[in-house]
């Protein structure tokens, strides 16, 4: 798949055009009650409230700022100027009542009648959430930034009593692997607040970038925020302290707490590239150009290292109003510490028996400084290794066990296990989805996670304070790409964190998501829409008749065309298997209730004759040639100086690497592989180029990682031997070295669902 995930092929139906100000039409996605997260208690009443140009919005003193926010927000879509005076009817009243019978400062009650809407919060934050709920009773177009004509702003009469299950409901965004700017972050905060997410965890530093300005150490930005990737491109970005304050203030207005993460003692290479003296070896260093874990970390035996980090924190902490500072603490290799004289001396002086205890010493020392500044630390669950003070909050990412262990030891715990809450995983078949780190995480699986482990006692369970979805951006190459992975799964996280477990209902949640999609459209969010799945390739060869069957992960209807036009709401609906007897081009997309489609999948149906097998005699082994040097693309490769051909038994790169192990190189393997029967074969590789019978079957990207056998093609082959040429390029594309993938290619025989590694079959030349 070569399509950009941001260049969506959108078919916007009449109903969606109406959402931006067209003719009045039915909007079925607005039917019913569509609140996310679902409230603790909601009772339907008779009648409805109609928002009109005459409607007033009154507020007590404690709610005035909230009233200002929502008056402006509703004015954008309605065009109304809401008079702020009290009235007996046709009024929305906002009140703070500190004695309100809800068990949380975030709690509220909402009463909607035909005359009056009353939102009462235990605090201004409760009022804010009550108003978010009221807006979700109105048509989804209330979120529009432009006036929407010919719509009735009607909310059903209800009574709501609501409060969160957990006080911490968060999302983490990594801006170090791929940077996203101030406006992007503010947009996410605005939308997260709609769904009562109240924590934004901002991952600011890592091996790949340092993204926050530190005045005392200017090289952190000058050097640390600029990464020179191996493909010759430069990736950079940072936030000034003024921008950080701007984002924090923006978030505070929406009751979102921004938590900075300054990684230590590991994931430090961007900082060490600027200040190598705080490492164990002294460097020099450069940013990590590939994803993964870096062995060079902050030196635990050097007092100057702690002074450096404390000075950084002295600048970072005043920029944020959160009581928390995240210090990372994960994935810290100990190999440098084990060999470092200063670290060994530290262990002797402190009576530490292992490098795990040395990490605990490091974290405790930093924690003490952070505590002295009036803040508390959060760390990934590795900080439990070697022991840690009970005041530290544990973010459990490796599974449930870290959270269970932390809660039993008296730590507050935020549950964030990767199996359910790492939002960088695939949401559908890798063959139709953008490249991802791997794993398969559907909306339903995320929604089904319960943060409260059953093995905990009620007293231990009190330490489970919340839940968080994490967005790591290694494979999110384009600006704005994280949205495709975040939404709608973060809505499932929101409901899990807020709503009682007994109130969760996935079927009803899916219905409500259809309404939320239109709200997200109003904020220009590039959310995931399930793609049509089924055919293994977008080029489907056949010899007689081709039958193509499609599904998608959410069972939405699908629409298609065969005339070259883009499918939309008026196109034929896919009902059953499509049959082709001649060459054709199919365009198919998933259709949402709003009339919007997924990206369009274009599939070429190609009638082919069987490519003839090689009939001449052959010998065991395949022929390999090598060229040393960096070849970033096929144009450069055309100028390569190749070695003499050498016969090898398989795609073994060890001989290629020696004696030039650290040099870049490209190798070409040519020979014959054998297929067991006539028919159409699916062929795939994660390597750079693959030709079969002289035809380019797989051409992978120069700049984007290729993993998980992402790209597949089909070809009609006669039983017997066929020629191939496989190009293995020892270089990094999009943070993933091609040589991290197995040097081979695979085929799937007709009628089979199993890929065969040709390394396990006879190869010849």
ZASEKE-114550 format. One record per residue (C-alpha): residue number from 1; residue in three letters; x, y, z. Coordinates in steps of 0.25 Angstrom, whole numbers, plus 5000, padded with zeros to 4 digits. Layout:
N
bakol,zaza,east,north,up
NUM,ALA,X,Y,Z
...
# end
This chain:
765
bakol,zaza,east,north,up
1,UNK,5000,5000,5000
2,UNK,5006,5013,4995
3,UNK,4995,5023,4999
4,UNK,4997,5034,5009
5,UNK,4989,5032,5022
6,UNK,4986,5047,5022
7,UNK,4982,5048,5007
8,UNK,4968,5041,5010
9,UNK,4959,5039,4998
10,UNK,4946,5044,5005
11,UNK,4932,5043,4999
12,UNK,4924,5053,5007
13,UNK,4910,5051,5006
14,UNK,4898,5061,5006
15,UNK,4897,5059,5021
16,UNK,4911,5063,5024
17,UNK,4910,5075,5015
18,UNK,4898,5079,5023
19,UNK,4907,5078,5035
20,UNK,4915,5090,5029
21,UNK,4903,5098,5025
22,UNK,4895,5092,5014
23,UNK,4881,5088,5012
24,UNK,4873,5082,5024
25,UNK,4873,5067,5023
26,UNK,4871,5055,5032
27,UNK,4883,5052,5041
28,UNK,4881,5038,5046
29,UNK,4894,5038,5054
30,UNK,4888,5049,5063
31,UNK,4877,5040,5067
32,UNK,4876,5035,5082
33,UNK,4886,5039,5093
34,UNK,4900,5039,5089
35,UNK,4908,5043,5101
36,UNK,4923,5038,5102
37,UNK,4926,5034,5113
38,UNK,4913,5029,5117
39,UNK,4908,5035,5130
40,UNK,4907,5028,5144
41,UNK,4892,5031,5144
42,UNK,4883,5036,5133
43,UNK,4868,5037,5133
44,UNK,4859,5041,5120
45,UNK,4848,5051,5123
46,UNK,4837,5056,5115
47,UNK,4840,5067,5104
48,UNK,4852,5074,5099
49,UNK,4860,5087,5101
50,UNK,4861,5095,5088
51,UNK,4874,5104,5087
52,UNK,4869,5117,5081
53,UNK,4875,5131,5078
54,UNK,4867,5136,5090
55,UNK,4873,5126,5099
56,UNK,4881,5132,5111
57,UNK,4893,5126,5118
58,UNK,4894,5130,5132
59,UNK,4905,5126,5142
60,UNK,4909,5128,5157
61,UNK,4923,5134,5160
62,UNK,4930,5121,5161
63,UNK,4925,5117,5147
64,UNK,4927,5129,5139
65,UNK,4940,5125,5132
66,UNK,4933,5112,5128
67,UNK,4921,5120,5123
68,UNK,4930,5128,5115
69,UNK,4936,5116,5108
70,UNK,4923,5110,5104
71,UNK,4916,5123,5100
72,UNK,4927,5125,5090
73,UNK,4927,5110,5086
74,UNK,4912,5109,5083
75,UNK,4913,5123,5076
76,UNK,4922,5117,5065
77,UNK,4912,5107,5061
78,UNK,4899,5113,5064
79,UNK,4902,5128,5061
80,UNK,4895,5132,5074
81,UNK,4900,5142,5083
82,UNK,4896,5137,5097
83,UNK,4891,5147,5107
84,UNK,4897,5145,5120
85,UNK,4886,5150,5129
86,UNK,4877,5141,5137
87,UNK,4863,5137,5132
88,UNK,4851,5129,5137
89,UNK,4851,5120,5124
90,UNK,4859,5118,5111
91,UNK,4872,5118,5119
92,UNK,4884,5110,5122
93,UNK,4888,5111,5137
94,UNK,4902,5108,5141
95,UNK,4905,5106,5156
96,UNK,4915,5102,5166
97,UNK,4910,5095,5179
98,UNK,4922,5089,5187
99,UNK,4912,5081,5195
100,UNK,4906,5074,5183
101,UNK,4904,5059,5186
102,UNK,4915,5053,5177
103,UNK,4927,5046,5181
104,UNK,4937,5055,5173
105,UNK,4940,5069,5170
106,UNK,4939,5066,5155
107,UNK,4924,5061,5158
108,UNK,4912,5069,5153
109,UNK,4897,5068,5151
110,UNK,4889,5072,5139
111,UNK,4875,5074,5137
112,UNK,4869,5077,5124
113,UNK,4854,5081,5123
114,UNK,4846,5088,5112
115,UNK,4849,5102,5118
116,UNK,4862,5101,5126
117,UNK,4875,5094,5126
118,UNK,4882,5093,5139
119,UNK,4897,5089,5141
120,UNK,4902,5088,5155
121,UNK,4916,5084,5158
122,UNK,4923,5081,5171
123,UNK,4934,5090,5165
124,UNK,4936,5098,5152
125,UNK,4942,5086,5146
126,UNK,4929,5078,5149
127,UNK,4921,5089,5142
128,UNK,4930,5088,5130
129,UNK,4928,5073,5129
130,UNK,4913,5075,5131
131,UNK,4913,5085,5119
132,UNK,4921,5075,5111
133,UNK,4910,5065,5113
134,UNK,4899,5075,5110
135,UNK,4906,5078,5097
136,UNK,4906,5063,5094
137,UNK,4891,5063,5095
138,UNK,4890,5073,5084
139,UNK,4893,5070,5069
140,UNK,4907,5067,5066
141,UNK,4908,5079,5058
142,UNK,4909,5087,5070
143,UNK,4924,5085,5070
144,UNK,4925,5092,5056
145,UNK,4934,5104,5055
146,UNK,4925,5110,5045
147,UNK,4910,5114,5046
148,UNK,4901,5102,5042
149,UNK,4888,5106,5036
150,UNK,4875,5099,5036
151,UNK,4876,5090,5048
152,UNK,4869,5090,5061
153,UNK,4878,5090,5073
154,UNK,4869,5081,5081
155,UNK,4873,5073,5093
156,UNK,4865,5062,5099
157,UNK,4860,5064,5113
158,UNK,4868,5056,5123
159,UNK,4873,5056,5137
160,UNK,4887,5052,5139
161,UNK,4896,5050,5152
162,UNK,4910,5047,5148
163,UNK,4924,5046,5153
164,UNK,4937,5038,5149
165,UNK,4941,5024,5153
166,UNK,4956,5028,5153
167,UNK,4962,5042,5156
168,UNK,4973,5040,5145
169,UNK,4968,5038,5131
170,UNK,4980,5041,5121
171,UNK,4986,5040,5108
172,UNK,5001,5041,5105
173,UNK,5007,5047,5092
174,UNK,5021,5044,5088
175,UNK,5027,5056,5080
176,UNK,5042,5051,5080
177,UNK,5041,5040,5069
178,UNK,5033,5049,5060
179,UNK,5030,5063,5064
180,UNK,5016,5070,5064
181,UNK,5015,5085,5066
182,UNK,5007,5094,5076
183,UNK,4994,5095,5068
184,UNK,4993,5080,5067
185,UNK,4995,5078,5082
186,UNK,4985,5089,5085
187,UNK,4975,5082,5075
188,UNK,4977,5069,5083
189,UNK,4975,5075,5096
190,UNK,4962,5082,5091
191,UNK,4956,5069,5087
192,UNK,4961,5060,5099
193,UNK,4954,5070,5108
194,UNK,4941,5068,5100
195,UNK,4941,5053,5105
196,UNK,4946,5056,5119
197,UNK,4960,5052,5118
198,UNK,4967,5060,5128
199,UNK,4982,5057,5127
200,UNK,4991,5060,5115
201,UNK,5005,5053,5117
202,UNK,5015,5059,5108
203,UNK,5027,5051,5105
204,UNK,5037,5061,5102
205,UNK,5051,5055,5102
206,UNK,5057,5042,5097
207,UNK,5068,5036,5089
208,UNK,5063,5042,5076
209,UNK,5060,5056,5080
210,UNK,5060,5066,5091
211,UNK,5048,5075,5089
212,UNK,5048,5085,5101
213,UNK,5056,5098,5102
214,UNK,5065,5099,5114
215,UNK,5072,5112,5115
216,UNK,5083,5108,5124
217,UNK,5087,5097,5114
218,UNK,5085,5103,5100
219,UNK,5091,5091,5093
220,UNK,5080,5082,5097
221,UNK,5071,5090,5086
222,UNK,5082,5094,5076
223,UNK,5088,5079,5075
224,UNK,5078,5070,5083
225,UNK,5065,5075,5075
226,UNK,5071,5072,5061
227,UNK,5072,5058,5056
228,UNK,5080,5054,5043
229,UNK,5074,5041,5038
230,UNK,5082,5031,5030
231,UNK,5074,5034,5018
232,UNK,5079,5048,5017
233,UNK,5066,5055,5023
234,UNK,5066,5064,5035
235,UNK,5056,5062,5046
236,UNK,5055,5073,5056
237,UNK,5045,5081,5065
238,UNK,5045,5087,5079
239,UNK,5036,5095,5088
240,UNK,5041,5108,5094
241,UNK,5037,5111,5108
242,UNK,5027,5121,5104
243,UNK,5020,5111,5095
244,UNK,5020,5101,5107
245,UNK,5013,5112,5115
246,UNK,5003,5114,5104
247,UNK,5000,5100,5103
248,UNK,4999,5098,5118
249,UNK,4990,5110,5119
250,UNK,4981,5105,5108
251,UNK,4980,5092,5114
252,UNK,4976,5098,5128
253,UNK,4965,5105,5122
254,UNK,4959,5092,5118
255,UNK,4963,5085,5131
256,UNK,4973,5076,5125
257,UNK,4986,5074,5133
258,UNK,4999,5074,5125
259,UNK,5009,5065,5130
260,UNK,5023,5066,5125
261,UNK,5032,5054,5123
262,UNK,5047,5056,5124
263,UNK,5053,5042,5121
264,UNK,5064,5037,5131
265,UNK,5073,5030,5133
266,UNK,5071,5023,5120
267,UNK,5066,5028,5106
268,UNK,5076,5039,5108
269,UNK,5084,5039,5095
270,UNK,5078,5052,5089
271,UNK,5083,5059,5102
272,UNK,5096,5052,5102
273,UNK,5098,5056,5087
274,UNK,5098,5070,5092
275,UNK,5105,5068,5106
276,UNK,5113,5055,5105
277,UNK,5121,5058,5118
278,UNK,5109,5052,5126
279,UNK,5110,5038,5120
280,UNK,5119,5027,5125
281,UNK,5128,5027,5113
282,UNK,5129,5042,5109
283,UNK,5124,5040,5095
284,UNK,5124,5046,5084
285,UNK,5109,5042,5081
286,UNK,5099,5045,5071
287,UNK,5084,5043,5071
288,UNK,5079,5029,5070
289,UNK,5075,5027,5055
290,UNK,5067,5014,5058
291,UNK,5056,5011,5067
292,UNK,5058,5002,5079
293,UNK,5067,5003,5092
294,UNK,5080,5010,5093
295,UNK,5091,5005,5102
296,UNK,5097,5019,5105
297,UNK,5090,5025,5117
298,UNK,5092,5036,5127
299,UNK,5104,5032,5136
300,UNK,5099,5028,5150
301,UNK,5113,5030,5157
302,UNK,5116,5044,5153
303,UNK,5110,5055,5162
304,UNK,5111,5065,5151
305,UNK,5100,5057,5144
306,UNK,5090,5059,5155
307,UNK,5094,5074,5155
308,UNK,5091,5074,5140
309,UNK,5077,5067,5142
310,UNK,5073,5075,5154
311,UNK,5076,5088,5147
312,UNK,5068,5084,5135
313,UNK,5056,5080,5145
314,UNK,5058,5094,5152
315,UNK,5054,5100,5138
316,UNK,5044,5090,5134
317,UNK,5035,5089,5146
318,UNK,5031,5104,5147
319,UNK,5026,5103,5133
320,UNK,5015,5093,5137
321,UNK,5004,5093,5147
322,UNK,5002,5078,5149
323,UNK,5006,5072,5162
324,UNK,5013,5061,5154
325,UNK,5026,5060,5147
326,UNK,5028,5047,5139
327,UNK,5043,5043,5139
328,UNK,5042,5031,5130
329,UNK,5051,5020,5137
330,UNK,5048,5009,5126
331,UNK,5057,5001,5117
332,UNK,5070,5005,5123
333,UNK,5081,4996,5119
334,UNK,5092,4994,5130
335,UNK,5103,4990,5121
336,UNK,5110,5003,5122
337,UNK,5108,5004,5137
338,UNK,5114,4990,5139
339,UNK,5127,4995,5132
340,UNK,5128,5009,5137
341,UNK,5138,5012,5149
342,UNK,5129,5023,5154
343,UNK,5117,5015,5154
344,UNK,5124,5003,5161
345,UNK,5130,5013,5171
346,UNK,5116,5018,5174
347,UNK,5111,5004,5176
348,UNK,5122,5002,5186
349,UNK,5119,5015,5193
350,UNK,5104,5013,5195
351,UNK,5105,4998,5198
352,UNK,5097,4995,5185
353,UNK,5097,4980,5181
354,UNK,5093,4981,5167
355,UNK,5091,4991,5155
356,UNK,5076,4989,5157
357,UNK,5078,4995,5171
358,UNK,5087,5006,5165
359,UNK,5075,5010,5156
360,UNK,5067,5011,5168
361,UNK,5077,5020,5175
362,UNK,5077,5028,5162
363,UNK,5062,5030,5162
364,UNK,5061,5032,5177
365,UNK,5071,5043,5176
366,UNK,5064,5050,5165
367,UNK,5050,5048,5172
368,UNK,5056,5055,5185
369,UNK,5059,5067,5177
370,UNK,5046,5067,5170
371,UNK,5039,5066,5183
372,UNK,5047,5077,5189
373,UNK,5040,5086,5177
374,UNK,5026,5081,5182
375,UNK,5024,5071,5171
376,UNK,5022,5056,5171
377,UNK,5028,5046,5161
378,UNK,5022,5036,5151
379,UNK,5030,5025,5145
380,UNK,5028,5014,5136
381,UNK,5027,5001,5144
382,UNK,5042,4997,5143
383,UNK,5045,5007,5154
384,UNK,5040,4996,5163
385,UNK,5052,4989,5161
386,UNK,5062,4990,5172
387,UNK,5051,4997,5181
388,UNK,5045,5011,5181
389,UNK,5039,5020,5191
390,UNK,5024,5018,5192
391,UNK,5021,5033,5188
392,UNK,5025,5030,5174
393,UNK,5013,5027,5165
394,UNK,5015,5015,5155
395,UNK,5010,5015,5141
396,UNK,5008,5000,5138
397,UNK,5011,4998,5123
398,UNK,5017,4984,5122
399,UNK,5005,4977,5126
400,UNK,4996,4976,5138
401,UNK,5007,4971,5148
402,UNK,5014,4984,5150
403,UNK,5001,4990,5154
404,UNK,4997,4979,5163
405,UNK,5011,4979,5170
406,UNK,5011,4994,5171
407,UNK,4997,4995,5177
408,UNK,5001,4984,5187
409,UNK,5013,4992,5191
410,UNK,5005,5004,5194
411,UNK,5008,5012,5181
412,UNK,4997,5019,5173
413,UNK,4996,5012,5160
414,UNK,4992,5017,5146
415,UNK,4988,5005,5137
416,UNK,4994,5006,5123
417,UNK,4997,4992,5118
418,UNK,5002,4991,5104
419,UNK,4992,4979,5100
420,UNK,4980,4988,5102
421,UNK,4985,5003,5102
422,UNK,4997,5005,5093
423,UNK,4990,5012,5082
424,UNK,5001,5011,5072
425,UNK,4997,4997,5068
426,UNK,4989,4992,5056
427,UNK,4974,4994,5056
428,UNK,4972,4985,5044
429,UNK,4979,4976,5034
430,UNK,4993,4981,5032
431,UNK,4991,4979,5017
432,UNK,4981,4991,5017
433,UNK,4986,4999,5029
434,UNK,4998,5009,5030
435,UNK,5011,5003,5035
436,UNK,5011,5001,5050
437,UNK,5020,4996,5061
438,UNK,5012,4983,5060
439,UNK,5001,4976,5069
440,UNK,4986,4976,5066
441,UNK,4977,4985,5075
442,UNK,4963,4987,5071
443,UNK,4954,4997,5077
444,UNK,4946,4986,5084
445,UNK,4958,4981,5091
446,UNK,4962,4994,5096
447,UNK,4948,4996,5101
448,UNK,4948,4983,5108
449,UNK,4960,4986,5117
450,UNK,4957,4987,5132
451,UNK,4967,4995,5139
452,UNK,4964,4989,5153
453,UNK,4971,4975,5154
454,UNK,4961,4965,5161
455,UNK,4973,4960,5169
456,UNK,4974,4972,5177
457,UNK,4966,4974,5190
458,UNK,4957,4986,5192
459,UNK,4968,4993,5200
460,UNK,4979,4990,5190
461,UNK,4969,4994,5178
462,UNK,4968,5009,5184
463,UNK,4983,5010,5178
464,UNK,4978,5008,5164
465,UNK,4975,5023,5161
466,UNK,4973,5023,5146
467,UNK,4976,5018,5132
468,UNK,4984,5024,5120
469,UNK,4985,5021,5105
470,UNK,4999,5023,5099
471,UNK,5003,5028,5086
472,UNK,5017,5025,5081
473,UNK,5020,5031,5068
474,UNK,5032,5023,5062
475,UNK,5024,5019,5050
476,UNK,5015,5032,5049
477,UNK,5023,5039,5038
478,UNK,5014,5050,5034
479,UNK,5010,5062,5042
480,UNK,4996,5059,5048
481,UNK,4998,5044,5046
482,UNK,4996,5041,5061
483,UNK,4981,5044,5060
484,UNK,4978,5032,5051
485,UNK,4983,5023,5062
486,UNK,4978,5031,5074
487,UNK,4963,5032,5069
488,UNK,4953,5026,5072
489,UNK,4961,5017,5082
490,UNK,4964,5028,5091
491,UNK,4948,5029,5093
492,UNK,4948,5015,5098
493,UNK,4959,5019,5108
494,UNK,4951,5031,5112
495,UNK,4939,5023,5115
496,UNK,4947,5012,5122
497,UNK,4953,5023,5131
498,UNK,4940,5030,5134
499,UNK,4928,5021,5134
500,UNK,4925,5010,5144
501,UNK,4928,4996,5138
502,UNK,4914,4992,5140
503,UNK,4909,5003,5130
504,UNK,4919,4999,5119
505,UNK,4912,4993,5106
506,UNK,4921,4992,5094
507,UNK,4909,4990,5084
508,UNK,4903,5003,5089
509,UNK,4917,5010,5090
510,UNK,4919,5007,5075
511,UNK,4906,5014,5072
512,UNK,4910,5026,5080
513,UNK,4924,5026,5072
514,UNK,4916,5029,5059
515,UNK,4911,5042,5065
516,UNK,4925,5045,5071
517,UNK,4931,5043,5057
518,UNK,4923,5055,5052
519,UNK,4928,5063,5064
520,UNK,4942,5059,5061
521,UNK,4940,5064,5046
522,UNK,4936,5077,5052
523,UNK,4950,5078,5058
524,UNK,4957,5073,5045
525,UNK,4962,5060,5052
526,UNK,4967,5050,5043
527,UNK,4961,5038,5050
528,UNK,4962,5023,5046
529,UNK,4951,5018,5038
530,UNK,4951,5002,5036
531,UNK,4957,4999,5022
532,UNK,4951,4988,5013
533,UNK,4959,4975,5015
534,UNK,4959,4962,5008
535,UNK,4968,4962,4996
536,UNK,4983,4960,5000
537,UNK,4988,4970,4989
538,UNK,4983,4982,4982
539,UNK,4987,4975,4969
540,UNK,4979,4962,4968
541,UNK,4984,4953,4956
542,UNK,4975,4942,4951
543,UNK,4975,4932,4940
544,UNK,4960,4929,4938
545,UNK,4950,4935,4948
546,UNK,4953,4944,4960
547,UNK,4944,4945,4972
548,UNK,4947,4956,4983
549,UNK,4940,4956,4996
550,UNK,4941,4968,5006
551,UNK,4939,4970,5021
552,UNK,4943,4981,5030
553,UNK,4946,4981,5045
554,UNK,4933,4989,5049
555,UNK,4923,4983,5039
556,UNK,4920,4996,5033
557,UNK,4914,4996,5019
558,UNK,4923,4997,5007
559,UNK,4921,5004,4994
560,UNK,4929,5001,4981
561,UNK,4930,5006,4966
562,UNK,4936,4999,4953
563,UNK,4936,5012,4944
564,UNK,4948,5019,4950
565,UNK,4940,5029,4959
566,UNK,4941,5030,4974
567,UNK,4931,5022,4982
568,UNK,4921,5030,4990
569,UNK,4908,5029,4997
570,UNK,4901,5028,4983
571,UNK,4910,5016,4978
572,UNK,4905,5002,4978
573,UNK,4906,4995,4992
574,UNK,4915,4983,4993
575,UNK,4906,4971,4997
576,UNK,4913,4958,4993
577,UNK,4926,4953,4986
578,UNK,4929,4961,4973
579,UNK,4932,4953,4961
580,UNK,4942,4957,4950
581,UNK,4944,4950,4937
582,UNK,4953,4960,4930
583,UNK,4962,4972,4933
584,UNK,4956,4982,4942
585,UNK,4958,4992,4953
586,UNK,4950,4992,4965
587,UNK,4949,5004,4975
588,UNK,4943,5000,4989
589,UNK,4942,5008,5002
590,UNK,4935,5007,5015
591,UNK,4923,5016,5017
592,UNK,4920,5023,5030
593,UNK,4905,5027,5034
594,UNK,4910,5041,5032
595,UNK,4912,5038,5017
596,UNK,4927,5039,5019
597,UNK,4936,5028,5014
598,UNK,4949,5022,5017
599,UNK,4961,5023,5008
600,UNK,4958,5017,4995
601,UNK,4964,5003,4992
602,UNK,4967,5002,4977
603,UNK,4969,4987,4973
604,UNK,4973,4984,4959
605,UNK,4967,4971,4954
606,UNK,4977,4966,4944
607,UNK,4975,4953,4935
608,UNK,4988,4947,4933
609,UNK,4994,4935,4926
610,UNK,5003,4926,4934
611,UNK,5017,4931,4934
612,UNK,5025,4919,4928
613,UNK,5034,4911,4937
614,UNK,5049,4910,4934
615,UNK,5052,4897,4926
616,UNK,5067,4897,4926
617,UNK,5076,4890,4935
618,UNK,5080,4897,4948
619,UNK,5090,4895,4959
620,UNK,5089,4896,4974
621,UNK,5091,4910,4981
622,UNK,5088,4924,4977
623,UNK,5097,4935,4971
624,UNK,5100,4947,4980
625,UNK,5107,4960,4977
626,UNK,5111,4972,4987
627,UNK,5114,4986,4986
628,UNK,5119,4994,4998
629,UNK,5114,5008,5001
630,UNK,5101,5015,5004
631,UNK,5091,5014,4993
632,UNK,5079,5022,4997
633,UNK,5070,5019,4985
634,UNK,5070,5011,4972
635,UNK,5076,5023,4965
636,UNK,5089,5023,4973
637,UNK,5089,5007,4973
638,UNK,5090,5008,4957
639,UNK,5104,5014,4959
640,UNK,5108,5003,4969
641,UNK,5121,4996,4967
642,UNK,5118,4981,4968
643,UNK,5127,4970,4973
644,UNK,5129,4957,4965
645,UNK,5118,4948,4966
646,UNK,5118,4937,4977
647,UNK,5110,4925,4978
648,UNK,5104,4923,4992
649,UNK,5094,4913,4998
650,UNK,5083,4923,5003
651,UNK,5081,4938,5006
652,UNK,5092,4938,5017
653,UNK,5097,4952,5019
654,UNK,5108,4948,5029
655,UNK,5118,4947,5017
656,UNK,5114,4961,5013
657,UNK,5116,4967,5026
658,UNK,5130,4962,5028
659,UNK,5141,4968,5027
660,UNK,5133,4981,5025
661,UNK,5123,4979,5036
662,UNK,5121,4994,5039
663,UNK,5120,4998,5025
664,UNK,5107,5000,5018
665,UNK,5105,4991,5006
666,UNK,5095,4985,4996
667,UNK,5094,4971,4992
668,UNK,5087,4965,4980
669,UNK,5083,4950,4980
670,UNK,5078,4943,4967
671,UNK,5074,4929,4964
672,UNK,5062,4920,4963
673,UNK,5051,4916,4973
674,UNK,5041,4905,4970
675,UNK,5026,4905,4972
676,UNK,5018,4892,4973
677,UNK,5006,4895,4964
678,UNK,5000,4904,4953
679,UNK,4992,4916,4958
680,UNK,4992,4929,4964
681,UNK,5002,4932,4976
682,UNK,5003,4943,4986
683,UNK,5017,4947,4987
684,UNK,5023,4956,4998
685,UNK,5036,4961,5005
686,UNK,5041,4972,5015
687,UNK,5053,4974,5006
688,UNK,5056,4985,4997
689,UNK,5053,4979,4983
690,UNK,5048,4966,4978
691,UNK,5047,4962,4963
692,UNK,5040,4949,4959
693,UNK,5042,4945,4944
694,UNK,5048,4959,4941
695,UNK,5035,4966,4947
696,UNK,5036,4975,4959
697,UNK,5027,4969,4969
698,UNK,5031,4976,4981
699,UNK,5037,4990,4982
700,UNK,5038,4995,4996
701,UNK,5039,5009,5001
702,UNK,5052,5017,5001
703,UNK,5048,5025,5013
704,UNK,5037,5018,5021
705,UNK,5039,5005,5029
706,UNK,5034,4992,5023
707,UNK,5031,4981,5033
708,UNK,5021,4970,5035
709,UNK,5021,4966,5021
710,UNK,5012,4978,5018
711,UNK,5013,4979,5003
712,UNK,5008,4967,4995
713,UNK,5006,4964,4981
714,UNK,5000,4953,4972
715,UNK,5005,4946,4960
716,UNK,5001,4934,4951
717,UNK,5012,4924,4951
718,UNK,5013,4911,4944
719,UNK,5018,4899,4952
720,UNK,5033,4898,4953
721,UNK,5045,4907,4954
722,UNK,5044,4922,4953
723,UNK,5055,4933,4953
724,UNK,5056,4943,4964
725,UNK,5065,4955,4968
726,UNK,5065,4959,4982
727,UNK,5071,4972,4986
728,UNK,5075,4974,5001
729,UNK,5080,4988,5004
730,UNK,5087,4990,5017
731,UNK,5081,5003,5021
732,UNK,5071,5009,5030
733,UNK,5057,5013,5024
734,UNK,5048,5021,5034
735,UNK,5056,5016,5046
736,UNK,5056,5001,5042
737,UNK,5068,4995,5036
738,UNK,5065,4986,5025
739,UNK,5074,4976,5031
740,UNK,5066,4974,5043
741,UNK,5056,4967,5034
742,UNK,5059,4953,5029
743,UNK,5067,4953,5016
744,UNK,5057,4944,5008
745,UNK,5044,4945,5001
746,UNK,5031,4937,5003
747,UNK,5020,4931,4994
748,UNK,5006,4926,4997
749,UNK,5001,4915,4988
750,UNK,4987,4915,4981
751,UNK,4976,4911,4991
752,UNK,4986,4912,5003
753,UNK,4986,4922,5014
754,UNK,5000,4919,5018
755,UNK,5013,4927,5014
756,UNK,5025,4918,5010
757,UNK,5039,4923,5013
758,UNK,5047,4920,5000
759,UNK,5059,4918,5009
760,UNK,5052,4905,5013
761,UNK,5051,4901,4999
762,UNK,5061,4896,4988
763,UNK,5068,4908,4982
764,UNK,5076,4908,4970
765,UNK,5082,4916,4958
# end
